[in-house]
Amino acid sequence: MFTATSSSGRTVSLLNDADRECMETNATWYCPFCKECLQLKTGKKRRAHFAHRPNTACPSSNPESERHLEGKALLFQWLKAQGTDVHVEVFLPKSNQRADLLVKNENERIALEYQCSPIAREHIRRRTALFHSIGVQVLWVMPFEHLRRKGNIVYLKEWQWEAAYLGRLSEAPDTDLQRMPALFFFQAPSILWTAHINGYLSPRKAHARFVAHRLPQAELERVRTPATVQGSTQRNALLAYKKENRYGKRPSSTPFSMIVQAQLLRDKIPIHLHPAEAGWFLPEQTWVSEAPVLWQSWLLLKIISQFKRQSFISLQTLETEKQWLSTHLQLPVTRVQILINAYLRLLVRLQVLKIHADDTFTLMQTPNVPQSADAGFKMDQHYATRLCAVNNAIAPSGFLPL
């Protein structure tokens, strides 16, 4: 860690030149969080840092690798050079967390977490939720070595999918496919890569648009702004997954997949003949471990059955479906509600549903089950064109797309 408190109560940082004089006149240092005595380590092989003594119970005492210390310091120096109000290793008592870096703007606070080691998806979800609960945005940044790509394909771990979502604090659904989830990879010392995810391929890979931001010139706001893509690029990314569902391999054999496919077969719908209105990438898909063709096909059939009984539907009328998906997708109910709402609004863009001022929906056209894979993919192509009709913007100047 880089921060410590002197015997007089002043908190200093090894990354701040202004604290150097204070550090030269003090020999005893304490942890700002647990108040235990710290050791100042200034070896030649590692960047100078403070460390707890052995057998400490402090939650912030986990050993930090040289890569983590160095990356955190370089990111701090980049933000400082931008004139940003940034602080290192800030303890947030309301959520009992320590942010690697905390940026304070006029209207928001942003935590940058430099995650060097793989962690459980649930841990990313819990830590993000804690940041959000106290009004702090969070960006997960990973070392460049964690970026696995081949051309425009990025290979992802489950926890990286979770870290990709770029929702704001409200996690409000964003129906504009231009605003994509993203992952951040730091290639020390001076390039911050963004992988803008614009299409789902499998639980382990996605289509992405890669952008290299040169530091220190790149501004944080530019780095964290979701990029836009050309409609043709987005269309090809969406159709790659749809084509695979029509002609390629089937979804992974998970308990959820087996339940959904069994229900579809009872309705005489093998997965390769799923309705063309299902199986589309949404930004919120980064929360979900299961394939979009599965949960969307299941939900679409439930929505159609609702319209057989009533003229209008809303999120409230889909309460049973929300609870079922929450259980089987292993997601909090609040996230499932956002997921369902995002899908309903995608159906509006497909002109299957019409949305009204009171957030209710009516059916404009009844989805049909295709009679062949070719017929299904022809409809997929039609819908992909419709989804991307307004997505012909070019990324802002200053990006370096590769």
N, C-alpha and C positions, 0 to 999 in steps of 0.2 A: 504494500500500500504506500501511497505517496503523502498522505496527510497524518499529522500528529498534533497533540496539544502540549504546550510547555507547562512547566510548574506554575507559571503565572496565569494560565488559562487561555493563552493565545493559540489559536489553531493555525498551523502553517502548512504549506505544501512544498514539496521538493521541486515542483514544476514552476513555482513562482519566484522570479528573481527578487521581488520585493521582500520576500521572507528570508533571504539568505543571511542578512545581518543578524536577525533574531536567532537563527539556527546556529550561528557561530558562537553565540554567547550562552547557549544552553546545552547541557549535557544529558539531561533527563527528559524523556518524552513519554507521553501517555496516549493510549488509544482514545479517540474522540467518542467512541461508542461504548466500550466496556470499562474505560478508565484504567485498564491494566498498563503496566510499564512496557514500553516497546524498545526494541533494539534498532539502531540505525546501522544499516549495512551498506558499505561503500566499496564493495569489491571491484576488481578490474573487469571481471567477465560479465557482470550484470549491472543494469542501471541502479543507481542508489535508491534505496527504499527502506521503509520501516517494516519490522516483522515482530509478531508476538513471540513470546517465549514458549517453549514446549508445554504441552498439556493445558493450553488455555481453552476456556469454554466460549470465547467470543465468537458469535456467528460470522463475523467479518474476517476471521483469521485464516480462512482457507488459503493454502499456499498458491501464489500466482506465478505462472511460468514467465520466463523472460519474454516470450512472444506477447503475452498479455500485458505485461508492464510496458514494453516498448510500444506496442500498438496504442495503448491507452494514452501514453505520453505524446505520441505523434498526432493523434487525433485532437488532443487538447491543444497542442501548438497550432494546428491548422485553424481551429475555431478561434483561438486567441488572435491569430494573425488577421482574421476577418473582422476583428473588433467586436466579436460576440461576447456577451456576458455569460461566460462558461466557468463552471466550477468542477473540480475533480473529487470523486469519492464523497458525494453528499449523502448524509444519512437523513432519511425521511421518516421521522418517528411515527407519523400517522399510519404508515403502511409497514413499518418496521423493515425497511429496505435501504440498501445503499446503492445509489446510482453511480455507475462508473464515471459518467460525465453528465452534468445537468446544465442545460442551456435555458436561460430566462429571457424571454421576449416580452413585449408589451402585453400581449394577449394570451400567452401560453408558456408552459414549461415543457421541455423535451428532454427525456433521458436517452442517452446513447449507451447501449449495453454492448460491450465488446466480448462476444461469446466465442471463446477459443476451443472449448471442448463440447462434444455432443452431450445433450441432456434430454430428458424425457419430454415428450410433447406436452404432457400435463403440467410440467414444471414451467415451460414457456407460457402456457395459457394462464397459470395461476399468477405468475409474476407480472404478466401484462395486465391482468385484471386488477391487481393491487395498485399498479401505477395509475391506471385509469380511475380507480376509486378515489384518488386524491387529486384528480385533475391534471395528471402528467401524461403526455404522449410518450411513446417509446419507439425507438428504432433499434432493431437488433442488427449489429454489424459483426461479420465473421471474417476470419483471416482468409486471404486469397486462396490458400491451400485447400479450403473447404469448397471452392467452386469446381464442380465437375460438369464439364460441358463438351458437346460435340456439335460444332456448327451452331445452329439456333436452338439446340436442345439442351436443357439443363436437367441434371439428375439430382433428385432431392431426397433427403431423409424426412421422416414424419415431422420432426421438430422444426425443420426448415420450412415445411409447408405452413406450419402454425405461425412462424415468425414473419411470413411474407405478407400477411394482410395489412393493408395500409388504411384501414378504417380510422376515422376520427374517434373522439371519446364516445360519441353517441352510437358508434358503429352503425350509423344509418345506412340503409341499402343505397347503392349507387348503381343506377341502371345504365350508365354510360360505359360501354365496354372500352372506351379510350382510357379510363382511369383504372390502371391495372395494379394488382399486388406486385410487390417488389422485394428483392433480397439485396443486401449490401455486403460487398466483399472488399476488404482493405488490402491492397497490394502495397506494402510498405516500401519506400517511405512516402510515396507521393501520388498514388492513384487509388481512387475509390470507385469500384465498379458497382453498377446497378444492373440487376437482371430483372427486367420488367416482364412478368409472366403474363402471356396473352393467349394461352391455350393449354388445355389439359390433355395429356396422353395416357397416363397411367398413374397409379399411386406412387410411382417412383420417378416420373419424368414429366416435363412440361415444355411447351414452346416458350421461348423468351426472346426479348430484344435486349441486347447488351449495350450498355453505355459506359464509357470511361470518363470519369471526372478528374481533371488534373488539379492537384492540390499544390499550393494553397489558394489558387485563383478561384476555384469553384465555391459557390456560396451554399450554405446548408440548405436554404430554402429551395434552391435549384436542384440540389441532390435529392431532396425528399419529395419533390413534386412528381406525381405520377405522369409518366410520359404519354404522349399520344402516338398513334401509329397510323399508317396508311390503311385504308379500308381493305385493299387487296391482300395486304400482309395479314390482317386480322382474319379475313375470310379464310385464307389458306390454313391458318392455325386452327380455327374452329373445325374446319372440314376434315383435317387430318384425323382427329379423334372420331368423328362421325363415320368416316370411311372405314376405320378400323373396326368399329362396332358392327357395321353392315357386312364386311367381307373378311375380317381378320379374326384374331383370337377373342375369346369370350372374357368377361370380367373375372377377376380373381375369385376363387372359391372360398368365400368367407361365410360365416353364419348369416350375415345380413344378405349377401348375394343369393344364398340358397333360398332364404325365405321369400325374397322379392321375385326371383325367377320362378319359383313354384306358384306364386300367386298369378304371375303373368301367364304361365302355361295353363292355369285353370280358366283363364280368359282367352285361351288359344292365341297367345302372343309370345312366340319365341323371341329371345332378346334381340336377334338380328332384324326382326320385324317390328321393333318398338316404334311408337308414334314419333313422327319427325319433330314434334314439339318438345320432345325430351332429349336429354343428353348434351346440353349446352354448357359451356364454361361460364361461370359467374365468379366475380372476385371472392365471394364468400366460400367458394369451393375449397379454398386453402385451409378452411377449418375442418374439412370433412375427409375422413379416411376412405370412404367408399366412393365408387365411381359415380359421376353425375347421371349416367344413363340409368342407373339402378334407382336412386332415390327420386329422380325426377319422373321416371316412368310410373313408379308406384304412386307418387303424389298426383300426377296428372289424371290417372284413372280415378282416384278419390275425388278430385275436383269435378270431373265429368259426372260422377255419380251424385254429387251434391246438386248439380244443375238439373238433374232429372227430378229432383224433389222441390226445387225452389228457383226463383228467377235471379236472385242476387246472392252472392257469397261475400264473405269478408274474412279477415284473420280470425275473428271470433267464431265463425261457423266451422273453422278448421281446427278447433281446439283438440279434438280426439287425434287427428293426424299429427298435430304438433307434439302431443305427449308421446305418441308411438315413435316418431322419429327421434325425439330426445332420448328415449330409452335405447333404441337400436343403433343410433349413430353415436351414442355416448357423448352427447353435447348438452350443455346447459339449455334450459327451455328458452332463455332470452336469445341465445344464438340461433336456435331453431326457428324462432319467430322471425328473426331477421332474414334467415335463409329462405323461408317460405314466402315472405314479402318480396324478396328479390326475385324469386322465381315467378310470382304472380305478375310482377312488373315486366319481366322478360316476355311473358305471354301477351302482355299488352303491346309490346314492341313487335311481336310476331302477328299482331292483329287477330289473336285468338280471343282475347278478353278486351273489354272496354272498362276503363276505370272512371269512377264518378267522384264528384267533389267531396262526398262523405266517406271516401276510401272503401267503397263497395265496388264489386266487379260484376259485370254481366257477360254472358257468352255471345261472342260475335260469330264464331264458326266452330262446329264440332270437329275435333281432331279425328282423323281416320287412321286405322291400322293399315299400313301398306301391304300389298299382296306379294311383293317380292323385294329382295334387297335392292335391286336396281330402282324400283319405284320409290322405295324409301330414301335412297341416296339422292334421287332427283329432287325430292321435296326438301331434303337437307340442304341442297345447293340453293334452292329458292329462298329458304329461311335465312341461310348464312348471308346472302346478298341483302336481304331486308335488314338484318341486324346491323350490318356494317355500312348501310347506306349513308349514315351521317358521320362515319368515322374516317374521313379522308384528310384529317389534319396532319401536318408535318410536325415533328418534334421541334421545340424551341431552339433557336440558334445558341451555340455554346456547348451543345452536346457533341460527343464524339461517338456516333453509333458504329458498331462493328458487326 
